[in-house]
Amino acid sequence: MLHTSIVAAYDTDPFCVALKKVLSLREDSTIVDNLMFVDGQLVIPNTHSIQKNLINKEHVRLGHLGFIKTLTELHRKFFWTHMSRDVKNASKVCTTLPLTLLDH
């Protein structure tokens, strides 16, 4: 389902539409099963529900360890514009995360 949602959202995200046009010009980019990858990272469209889902899953998987650790792990696998801002905002509303870890 996530695969289908990502592929469908590519067509409605202006950044992804533009990227798809030049993807073949980049040596570090590829398309696999209609998913775009740049430098090994899966490109995620600007769709709040998809991004929120990925942030929440990674944040919980890491045991609510904070903004920096969640961002680092997400950045290893994914790319989307404003990822840092989105992860920081999600970390701020986590009720499990100790306040001392918000910026770590």
Buried (B, 14 or more C-beta within 10 A) or exposed (E): EEEEEBBEBBEEBEEBEEBBEEBEEEEEBEEEEEBBBBEEBBBBBBBEEBBEBBBEEBBEEBEBBBBBBBBEBBBEEBBBBEBEEBBBEBBEEBEEBEEEBBEE
